[in-house]
Amino acid sequence: MNAVGRPFIIGRLGPEFSTIFGNEIARLSPEMIIAGLAIAIIFSLLAGIYPALKATRMNPVEAIRGPW
C-alpha cells in the first residue's frame, strides 16, 4: 500500500502534499489482515447458510420456483 499508494497520491496532488502522509499512508498489521479475512468468511458463510436452511424447510418445487 505504501510502496504504490504514496507515490501515486503525491503524483496526483503534487509534491507540496508529500509531508502530509509522513512515511506511511496505511499501516496494516498481520492481525488486521487475519481479522478482516475472518470477518469476511463469517459473513459470507452466514449469507449462504441462512437461505439454504430456509429452502430446506420448503417444498422443493416452491424453493426452486422463486422468491419466498
HTML snippet that shows the backbone in 3Dmol.js (N, CA, C, O; Angstrom):
<script src="https://3Dmol.org/build/3Dmol-min.js"></script>
<div id="view" style="width:600px;height:400px;position:relative"></div>
<script>
const pdb = `
ATOM      1  N   MET A   1       0.824  -1.186   0.000  1.00  0.00           N
ATOM      2  CA  MET A   1       0.000   0.000   0.000  1.00  0.00           C
ATOM      3  C   MET A   1       0.871   1.253   0.000  1.00  0.00           C
ATOM      4  O   MET A   1       0.634   2.191  -0.760  1.00  0.00           O
ATOM      5  N   ASN A   2       1.872   1.249   0.857  1.00  0.00           N
ATOM      6  CA  ASN A   2       2.736   2.424   0.936  1.00  0.00           C
ATOM      7  C   ASN A   2       3.636   2.547  -0.284  1.00  0.00           C
ATOM      8  O   ASN A   2       3.920   3.657  -0.735  1.00  0.00           O
ATOM      9  N   ALA A   3       4.088   1.417  -0.823  1.00  0.00           N
ATOM     10  CA  ALA A   3       5.010   1.448  -1.964  1.00  0.00           C
ATOM     11  C   ALA A   3       4.320   1.963  -3.219  1.00  0.00           C
ATOM     12  O   ALA A   3       4.944   2.672  -4.008  1.00  0.00           O
ATOM     13  N   VAL A   4       3.055   1.629  -3.423  1.00  0.00           N
ATOM     14  CA  VAL A   4       2.342   2.025  -4.629  1.00  0.00           C
ATOM     15  C   VAL A   4       1.480   3.263  -4.386  1.00  0.00           C
ATOM     16  O   VAL A   4       1.431   4.160  -5.228  1.00  0.00           O
ATOM     17  N   GLY A   5       0.809   3.313  -3.255  1.00  0.00           N
ATOM     18  CA  GLY A   5      -0.151   4.382  -2.995  1.00  0.00           C
ATOM     19  C   GLY A   5       0.463   5.744  -2.765  1.00  0.00           C
ATOM     20  O   GLY A   5      -0.039   6.743  -3.280  1.00  0.00           O
ATOM     21  N   ARG A   6       1.540   5.803  -2.000  1.00  0.00           N
ATOM     22  CA  ARG A   6       2.149   7.102  -1.683  1.00  0.00           C
ATOM     23  C   ARG A   6       2.646   7.817  -2.931  1.00  0.00           C
ATOM     24  O   ARG A   6       2.298   8.982  -3.128  1.00  0.00           O
ATOM     25  N   PRO A   7       3.449   7.173  -3.791  1.00  0.00           N
ATOM     26  CA  PRO A   7       3.875   7.881  -4.997  1.00  0.00           C
ATOM     27  C   PRO A   7       2.705   8.270  -5.909  1.00  0.00           C
ATOM     28  O   PRO A   7       2.744   9.320  -6.550  1.00  0.00           O
ATOM     29  N   PHE A   8       1.678   7.437  -5.969  1.00  0.00           N
ATOM     30  CA  PHE A   8       0.512   7.742  -6.793  1.00  0.00           C
ATOM     31  C   PHE A   8      -0.207   8.992  -6.276  1.00  0.00           C
ATOM     32  O   PHE A   8      -0.532   9.894  -7.049  1.00  0.00           O
ATOM     33  N   ILE A   9      -0.447   9.035  -4.974  1.00  0.00           N
ATOM     34  CA  ILE A   9      -1.158  10.182  -4.402  1.00  0.00           C
ATOM     35  C   ILE A   9      -0.319  11.446  -4.516  1.00  0.00           C
ATOM     36  O   ILE A   9      -0.845  12.509  -4.844  1.00  0.00           O
ATOM     37  N   ILE A  10       0.977  11.346  -4.249  1.00  0.00           N
ATOM     38  CA  ILE A  10       1.847  12.516  -4.369  1.00  0.00           C
ATOM     39  C   ILE A  10       1.907  12.979  -5.822  1.00  0.00           C
ATOM     40  O   ILE A  10       1.941  14.180  -6.090  1.00  0.00           O
ATOM     41  N   GLY A  11       1.919  12.035  -6.755  1.00  0.00           N
ATOM     42  CA  GLY A  11       1.913  12.391  -8.169  1.00  0.00           C
ATOM     43  C   GLY A  11       0.635  13.100  -8.583  1.00  0.00           C
ATOM     44  O   GLY A  11       0.663  13.983  -9.440  1.00  0.00           O
ATOM     45  N   ARG A  12      -0.499  12.715  -7.974  1.00  0.00           N
ATOM     46  CA  ARG A  12      -1.782  13.343  -8.317  1.00  0.00           C
ATOM     47  C   ARG A  12      -1.960  14.693  -7.628  1.00  0.00           C
ATOM     48  O   ARG A  12      -2.493  15.630  -8.222  1.00  0.00           O
ATOM     49  N   LEU A  13      -1.510  14.793  -6.365  1.00  0.00           N
ATOM     50  CA  LEU A  13      -1.732  16.018  -5.605  1.00  0.00           C
ATOM     51  C   LEU A  13      -0.589  17.018  -5.733  1.00  0.00           C
ATOM     52  O   LEU A  13      -0.788  18.216  -5.535  1.00  0.00           O
ATOM     53  N   GLY A  14       0.598  16.535  -6.059  1.00  0.00           N
ATOM     54  CA  GLY A  14       1.745  17.428  -6.194  1.00  0.00           C
ATOM     55  C   GLY A  14       2.719  17.245  -5.041  1.00  0.00           C
ATOM     56  O   GLY A  14       2.357  16.696  -4.001  1.00  0.00           O
ATOM     57  N   PRO A  15       3.944  17.700  -5.222  1.00  0.00           N
ATOM     58  CA  PRO A  15       4.977  17.492  -4.201  1.00  0.00           C
ATOM     59  C   PRO A  15       4.722  18.257  -2.906  1.00  0.00           C
ATOM     60  O   PRO A  15       5.274  17.891  -1.867  1.00  0.00           O
ATOM     61  N   GLU A  16       3.905  19.305  -2.937  1.00  0.00           N
ATOM     62  CA  GLU A  16       3.644  20.054  -1.706  1.00  0.00           C
ATOM     63  C   GLU A  16       2.849  19.249  -0.682  1.00  0.00           C
ATOM     64  O   GLU A  16       2.809  19.613   0.493  1.00  0.00           O
ATOM     65  N   PHE A  17       2.223  18.171  -1.112  1.00  0.00           N
ATOM     66  CA  PHE A  17       1.465  17.316  -0.193  1.00  0.00           C
ATOM     67  C   PHE A  17       2.282  16.134   0.327  1.00  0.00           C
ATOM     68  O   PHE A  17       1.735  15.276   1.018  1.00  0.00           O
ATOM     69  N   SER A  18       3.558  16.068   0.018  1.00  0.00           N
ATOM     70  CA  SER A  18       4.376  14.918   0.418  1.00  0.00           C
ATOM     71  C   SER A  18       4.583  14.843   1.923  1.00  0.00           C
ATOM     72  O   SER A  18       4.827  13.757   2.449  1.00  0.00           O
ATOM     73  N   THR A  19       4.495  15.962   2.630  1.00  0.00           N
ATOM     74  CA  THR A  19       4.708  15.934   4.079  1.00  0.00           C
ATOM     75  C   THR A  19       3.454  15.558   4.852  1.00  0.00           C
ATOM     76  O   THR A  19       3.540  15.261   6.043  1.00  0.00           O
ATOM     77  N   ILE A  20       2.305  15.561   4.217  1.00  0.00           N
ATOM     78  CA  ILE A  20       1.054  15.231   4.910  1.00  0.00           C
ATOM     79  C   ILE A  20       1.067  13.781   5.379  1.00  0.00           C
ATOM     80  O   ILE A  20       0.649  13.489   6.499  1.00  0.00           O
ATOM     81  N   PHE A  21       1.535  12.885   4.546  1.00  0.00           N
ATOM     82  CA  PHE A  21       1.433  11.456   4.831  1.00  0.00           C
ATOM     83  C   PHE A  21       2.567  10.926   5.683  1.00  0.00           C
ATOM     84  O   PHE A  21       2.432   9.847   6.259  1.00  0.00           O
ATOM     85  N   GLY A  22       3.664  11.627   5.787  1.00  0.00           N
ATOM     86  CA  GLY A  22       4.801  11.111   6.529  1.00  0.00           C
ATOM     87  C   GLY A  22       5.413   9.952   5.769  1.00  0.00           C
ATOM     88  O   GLY A  22       5.505   9.983   4.541  1.00  0.00           O
ATOM     89  N   ASN A  23       5.827   8.940   6.489  1.00  0.00           N
ATOM     90  CA  ASN A  23       6.463   7.783   5.860  1.00  0.00           C
ATOM     91  C   ASN A  23       5.466   6.746   5.374  1.00  0.00           C
ATOM     92  O   ASN A  23       5.759   5.999   4.441  1.00  0.00           O
ATOM     93  N   GLU A  24       4.298   6.690   5.988  1.00  0.00           N
ATOM     94  CA  GLU A  24       3.332   5.643   5.663  1.00  0.00           C
ATOM     95  C   GLU A  24       1.942   6.221   5.450  1.00  0.00           C
ATOM     96  O   GLU A  24       1.515   7.123   6.171  1.00  0.00           O
ATOM     97  N   ILE A  25       1.243   5.694   4.457  1.00  0.00           N
ATOM     98  CA  ILE A  25      -0.153   6.063   4.238  1.00  0.00           C
ATOM     99  C   ILE A  25      -1.041   5.201   5.140  1.00  0.00           C
ATOM    100  O   ILE A  25      -1.933   5.706   5.821  1.00  0.00           O
ATOM    101  N   ALA A  26      -0.782   3.911   5.131  1.00  0.00           N
ATOM    102  CA  ALA A  26      -1.587   2.978   5.921  1.00  0.00           C
ATOM    103  C   ALA A  26      -0.666   1.990   6.605  1.00  0.00           C
ATOM    104  O   ALA A  26       0.400   1.643   6.097  1.00  0.00           O
ATOM    105  N   ARG A  27      -1.102   1.553   7.756  1.00  0.00           N
ATOM    106  CA  ARG A  27      -0.341   0.557   8.496  1.00  0.00           C
ATOM    107  C   ARG A  27      -1.233  -0.665   8.688  1.00  0.00           C
ATOM    108  O   ARG A  27      -2.177  -0.637   9.477  1.00  0.00           O
ATOM    109  N   LEU A  28      -0.930  -1.718   7.972  1.00  0.00           N
ATOM    110  CA  LEU A  28      -1.697  -2.962   8.060  1.00  0.00           C
ATOM    111  C   LEU A  28      -0.845  -4.015   8.745  1.00  0.00           C
ATOM    112  O   LEU A  28       0.188  -4.434   8.221  1.00  0.00           O
ATOM    113  N   SER A  29      -1.284  -4.434   9.912  1.00  0.00           N
ATOM    114  CA  SER A  29      -0.566  -5.486  10.626  1.00  0.00           C
ATOM    115  C   SER A  29      -1.131  -6.840  10.195  1.00  0.00           C
ATOM    116  O   SER A  29      -2.245  -6.914   9.676  1.00  0.00           O
ATOM    117  N   PRO A  30      -0.373  -7.894  10.406  1.00  0.00           N
ATOM    118  CA  PRO A  30      -0.897  -9.229  10.073  1.00  0.00           C
ATOM    119  C   PRO A  30      -2.185  -9.552  10.834  1.00  0.00           C
ATOM    120  O   PRO A  30      -3.058 -10.247  10.313  1.00  0.00           O
ATOM    121  N   GLU A  31      -2.304  -9.051  12.058  1.00  0.00           N
ATOM    122  CA  GLU A  31      -3.516  -9.294  12.837  1.00  0.00           C
ATOM    123  C   GLU A  31      -4.729  -8.643  12.189  1.00  0.00           C
ATOM    124  O   GLU A  31      -5.820  -9.214  12.190  1.00  0.00           O
ATOM    125  N   MET A  32      -4.540  -7.448  11.636  1.00  0.00           N
ATOM    126  CA  MET A  32      -5.653  -6.766  10.965  1.00  0.00           C
ATOM    127  C   MET A  32      -6.074  -7.507   9.706  1.00  0.00           C
ATOM    128  O   MET A  32      -7.266  -7.602   9.412  1.00  0.00           O
ATOM    129  N   ILE A  33      -5.120  -8.025   8.969  1.00  0.00           N
ATOM    130  CA  ILE A  33      -5.436  -8.774   7.753  1.00  0.00           C
ATOM    131  C   ILE A  33      -6.177 -10.060   8.099  1.00  0.00           C
ATOM    132  O   ILE A  33      -7.162 -10.405   7.445  1.00  0.00           O
ATOM    133  N   ILE A  34      -5.711 -10.770   9.120  1.00  0.00           N
ATOM    134  CA  ILE A  34      -6.364 -12.016   9.541  1.00  0.00           C
ATOM    135  C   ILE A  34      -7.770 -11.729  10.063  1.00  0.00           C
ATOM    136  O   ILE A  34      -8.703 -12.471   9.757  1.00  0.00           O
ATOM    137  N   ALA A  35      -7.935 -10.660  10.849  1.00  0.00           N
ATOM    138  CA  ALA A  35      -9.261 -10.304  11.366  1.00  0.00           C
ATOM    139  C   ALA A  35     -10.206  -9.952  10.226  1.00  0.00           C
ATOM    140  O   ALA A  35     -11.372 -10.346  10.253  1.00  0.00           O
ATOM    141  N   GLY A  36      -9.733  -9.225   9.233  1.00  0.00           N
ATOM    142  CA  GLY A  36     -10.569  -8.880   8.087  1.00  0.00           C
ATOM    143  C   GLY A  36     -11.000 -10.101   7.304  1.00  0.00           C
ATOM    144  O   GLY A  36     -12.156 -10.208   6.894  1.00  0.00           O
ATOM    145  N   LEU A  37     -10.073 -11.020   7.095  1.00  0.00           N
ATOM    146  CA  LEU A  37     -10.424 -12.264   6.397  1.00  0.00           C
ATOM    147  C   LEU A  37     -11.419 -13.088   7.198  1.00  0.00           C
ATOM    148  O   LEU A  37     -12.353 -13.656   6.633  1.00  0.00           O
ATOM    149  N   ALA A  38     -11.226 -13.157   8.511  1.00  0.00           N
ATOM    150  CA  ALA A  38     -12.137 -13.932   9.361  1.00  0.00           C
ATOM    151  C   ALA A  38     -13.544 -13.340   9.320  1.00  0.00           C
ATOM    152  O   ALA A  38     -14.525 -14.076   9.214  1.00  0.00           O
ATOM    153  N   ILE A  39     -13.644 -12.026   9.403  1.00  0.00           N
ATOM    154  CA  ILE A  39     -14.958 -11.375   9.355  1.00  0.00           C
ATOM    155  C   ILE A  39     -15.624 -11.616   8.003  1.00  0.00           C
ATOM    156  O   ILE A  39     -16.823 -11.887   7.944  1.00  0.00           O
ATOM    157  N   ALA A  40     -14.857 -11.520   6.920  1.00  0.00           N
ATOM    158  CA  ALA A  40     -15.417 -11.752   5.582  1.00  0.00           C
ATOM    159  C   ALA A  40     -15.907 -13.192   5.437  1.00  0.00           C
ATOM    160  O   ALA A  40     -16.965 -13.434   4.856  1.00  0.00           O
ATOM    161  N   ILE A  41     -15.146 -14.136   5.957  1.00  0.00           N
ATOM    162  CA  ILE A  41     -15.545 -15.550   5.869  1.00  0.00           C
ATOM    163  C   ILE A  41     -16.802 -15.804   6.682  1.00  0.00           C
ATOM    164  O   ILE A  41     -17.707 -16.496   6.216  1.00  0.00           O
ATOM    165  N   ILE A  42     -16.876 -15.258   7.887  1.00  0.00           N
ATOM    166  CA  ILE A  42     -18.055 -15.464   8.739  1.00  0.00           C
ATOM    167  C   ILE A  42     -19.311 -14.886   8.086  1.00  0.00           C
ATOM    168  O   ILE A  42     -20.348 -15.547   8.042  1.00  0.00           O
ATOM    169  N   PHE A  43     -19.219 -13.657   7.580  1.00  0.00           N
ATOM    170  CA  PHE A  43     -20.393 -13.051   6.945  1.00  0.00           C
ATOM    171  C   PHE A  43     -20.802 -13.784   5.681  1.00  0.00           C
ATOM    172  O   PHE A  43     -21.995 -13.929   5.415  1.00  0.00           O
ATOM    173  N   SER A  44     -19.843 -14.249   4.900  1.00  0.00           N
ATOM    174  CA  SER A  44     -20.215 -14.966   3.679  1.00  0.00           C
ATOM    175  C   SER A  44     -20.834 -16.324   3.998  1.00  0.00           C
ATOM    176  O   SER A  44     -21.746 -16.768   3.301  1.00  0.00           O
ATOM    177  N   LEU A  45     -20.345 -16.986   5.044  1.00  0.00           N
ATOM    178  CA  LEU A  45     -20.966 -18.249   5.449  1.00  0.00           C
ATOM    179  C   LEU A  45     -22.392 -18.025   5.936  1.00  0.00           C
ATOM    180  O   LEU A  45     -23.299 -18.778   5.583  1.00  0.00           O
ATOM    181  N   LEU A  46     -22.588 -16.991   6.748  1.00  0.00           N
ATOM    182  CA  LEU A  46     -23.944 -16.699   7.226  1.00  0.00           C
ATOM    183  C   LEU A  46     -24.872 -16.319   6.083  1.00  0.00           C
ATOM    184  O   LEU A  46     -26.041 -16.706   6.075  1.00  0.00           O
ATOM    185  N   ALA A  47     -24.365 -15.573   5.128  1.00  0.00           N
ATOM    186  CA  ALA A  47     -25.185 -15.171   3.987  1.00  0.00           C
ATOM    187  C   ALA A  47     -25.559 -16.362   3.114  1.00  0.00           C
ATOM    188  O   ALA A  47     -26.595 -16.331   2.449  1.00  0.00           O
ATOM    189  N   GLY A  48     -24.753 -17.392   3.101  1.00  0.00           N
ATOM    190  CA  GLY A  48     -25.072 -18.582   2.313  1.00  0.00           C
ATOM    191  C   GLY A  48     -25.884 -19.608   3.071  1.00  0.00           C
ATOM    192  O   GLY A  48     -26.727 -20.292   2.491  1.00  0.00           O
ATOM    193  N   ILE A  49     -25.634 -19.719   4.377  1.00  0.00           N
ATOM    194  CA  ILE A  49     -26.310 -20.744   5.175  1.00  0.00           C
ATOM    195  C   ILE A  49     -27.773 -20.383   5.433  1.00  0.00           C
ATOM    196  O   ILE A  49     -28.639 -21.256   5.378  1.00  0.00           O
ATOM    197  N   TYR A  50     -28.057 -19.127   5.710  1.00  0.00           N
ATOM    198  CA  TYR A  50     -29.430 -18.730   6.036  1.00  0.00           C
ATOM    199  C   TYR A  50     -30.416 -19.066   4.911  1.00  0.00           C
ATOM    200  O   TYR A  50     -31.428 -19.711   5.189  1.00  0.00           O
ATOM    201  N   PRO A  51     -30.175 -18.666   3.661  1.00  0.00           N
ATOM    202  CA  PRO A  51     -31.129 -19.032   2.609  1.00  0.00           C
ATOM    203  C   PRO A  51     -31.190 -20.542   2.370  1.00  0.00           C
ATOM    204  O   PRO A  51     -32.244 -21.077   2.024  1.00  0.00           O
ATOM    205  N   ALA A  52     -30.073 -21.219   2.554  1.00  0.00           N
ATOM    206  CA  ALA A  52     -30.080 -22.673   2.354  1.00  0.00           C
ATOM    207  C   ALA A  52     -30.937 -23.356   3.417  1.00  0.00           C
ATOM    208  O   ALA A  52     -31.694 -24.272   3.098  1.00  0.00           O
ATOM    209  N   LEU A  53     -30.831 -22.934   4.653  1.00  0.00           N
ATOM    210  CA  LEU A  53     -31.665 -23.517   5.712  1.00  0.00           C
ATOM    211  C   LEU A  53     -33.142 -23.196   5.488  1.00  0.00           C
ATOM    212  O   LEU A  53     -34.014 -24.030   5.731  1.00  0.00           O
ATOM    213  N   LYS A  54     -33.405 -22.001   5.030  1.00  0.00           N
ATOM    214  CA  LYS A  54     -34.790 -21.618   4.748  1.00  0.00           C
ATOM    215  C   LYS A  54     -35.354 -22.465   3.607  1.00  0.00           C
ATOM    216  O   LYS A  54     -36.521 -22.854   3.646  1.00  0.00           O
ATOM    217  N   ALA A  55     -34.546 -22.749   2.605  1.00  0.00           N
ATOM    218  CA  ALA A  55     -35.008 -23.551   1.465  1.00  0.00           C
ATOM    219  C   ALA A  55     -35.209 -25.011   1.850  1.00  0.00           C
ATOM    220  O   ALA A  55     -36.056 -25.688   1.266  1.00  0.00           O
ATOM    221  N   THR A  56     -34.448 -25.510   2.821  1.00  0.00           N
ATOM    222  CA  THR A  56     -34.627 -26.912   3.222  1.00  0.00           C
ATOM    223  C   THR A  56     -35.957 -27.148   3.906  1.00  0.00           C
ATOM    224  O   THR A  56     -36.456 -28.273   3.918  1.00  0.00           O
ATOM    225  N   ARG A  57     -36.542 -26.100   4.477  1.00  0.00           N
ATOM    226  CA  ARG A  57     -37.831 -26.244   5.149  1.00  0.00           C
ATOM    227  C   ARG A  57     -39.012 -26.124   4.196  1.00  0.00           C
ATOM    228  O   ARG A  57     -40.162 -26.286   4.605  1.00  0.00           O
ATOM    229  N   MET A  58     -38.734 -25.844   2.937  1.00  0.00           N
ATOM    230  CA  MET A  58     -39.801 -25.630   1.963  1.00  0.00           C
ATOM    231  C   MET A  58     -39.993 -26.860   1.077  1.00  0.00           C
ATOM    232  O   MET A  58     -39.153 -27.758   1.030  1.00  0.00           O
ATOM    233  N   ASN A  59     -41.094 -26.869   0.399  1.00  0.00           N
ATOM    234  CA  ASN A  59     -41.351 -27.861  -0.624  1.00  0.00           C
ATOM    235  C   ASN A  59     -40.331 -27.612  -1.744  1.00  0.00           C
ATOM    236  O   ASN A  59     -40.128 -26.457  -2.118  1.00  0.00           O
ATOM    237  N   PRO A  60     -39.689 -28.638  -2.288  1.00  0.00           N
ATOM    238  CA  PRO A  60     -38.664 -28.430  -3.319  1.00  0.00           C
ATOM    239  C   PRO A  60     -39.164 -27.650  -4.533  1.00  0.00           C
ATOM    240  O   PRO A  60     -38.414 -26.853  -5.096  1.00  0.00           O
ATOM    241  N   VAL A  61     -40.381 -27.855  -4.937  1.00  0.00           N
ATOM    242  CA  VAL A  61     -40.917 -27.136  -6.087  1.00  0.00           C
ATOM    243  C   VAL A  61     -41.038 -25.641  -5.766  1.00  0.00           C
ATOM    244  O   VAL A  61     -40.728 -24.801  -6.611  1.00  0.00           O
ATOM    245  N   GLU A  62     -41.484 -25.309  -4.560  1.00  0.00           N
ATOM    246  CA  GLU A  62     -41.589 -23.906  -4.163  1.00  0.00           C
ATOM    247  C   GLU A  62     -40.209 -23.267  -4.008  1.00  0.00           C
ATOM    248  O   GLU A  62     -40.026 -22.094  -4.336  1.00  0.00           O
ATOM    249  N   ALA A  63     -39.260 -24.019  -3.518  1.00  0.00           N
ATOM    250  CA  ALA A  63     -37.918 -23.487  -3.332  1.00  0.00           C
ATOM    251  C   ALA A  63     -37.255 -23.143  -4.670  1.00  0.00           C
ATOM    252  O   ALA A  63     -36.510 -22.168  -4.773  1.00  0.00           O
ATOM    253  N   ILE A  64     -37.534 -23.948  -5.678  1.00  0.00           N
ATOM    254  CA  ILE A  64     -36.944 -23.696  -6.996  1.00  0.00           C
ATOM    255  C   ILE A  64     -37.717 -22.600  -7.734  1.00  0.00           C
ATOM    256  O   ILE A  64     -37.137 -21.854  -8.524  1.00  0.00           O
ATOM    257  N   ARG A  65     -39.026 -22.502  -7.478  1.00  0.00           N
ATOM    258  CA  ARG A  65     -39.881 -21.608  -8.238  1.00  0.00           C
ATOM    259  C   ARG A  65     -39.481 -20.138  -8.133  1.00  0.00           C
ATOM    260  O   ARG A  65     -39.425 -19.444  -9.147  1.00  0.00           O
ATOM    261  N   GLY A  66     -39.209 -19.664  -6.948  1.00  0.00           N
ATOM    262  CA  GLY A  66     -38.893 -18.248  -6.887  1.00  0.00           C
ATOM    263  C   GLY A  66     -38.808 -17.700  -5.486  1.00  0.00           C
ATOM    264  O   GLY A  66     -38.593 -18.437  -4.524  1.00  0.00           O
ATOM    265  N   PRO A  67     -38.982 -16.377  -5.378  1.00  0.00           N
ATOM    266  CA  PRO A  67     -38.842 -15.694  -4.091  1.00  0.00           C
ATOM    267  C   PRO A  67     -39.794 -16.259  -3.051  1.00  0.00           C
ATOM    268  O   PRO A  67     -40.910 -16.692  -3.338  1.00  0.00           O
ATOM    269  N   TRP A  68     -39.296 -16.229  -1.849  1.00  0.00           N
ATOM    270  CA  TRP A  68     -40.072 -16.831  -0.753  1.00  0.00           C
ATOM    271  C   TRP A  68     -40.926 -15.775  -0.163  1.00  0.00           C
ATOM    272  O   TRP A  68     -41.673 -16.039   0.779  1.00  0.00           O
TER     273      TRP A  68
END
`;
const viewer = $3Dmol.createViewer("view");
viewer.addModel(pdb, "pdb");
viewer.setStyle({}, {cartoon: {color: "spectrum"}});
viewer.zoomTo();
viewer.render();
</script>
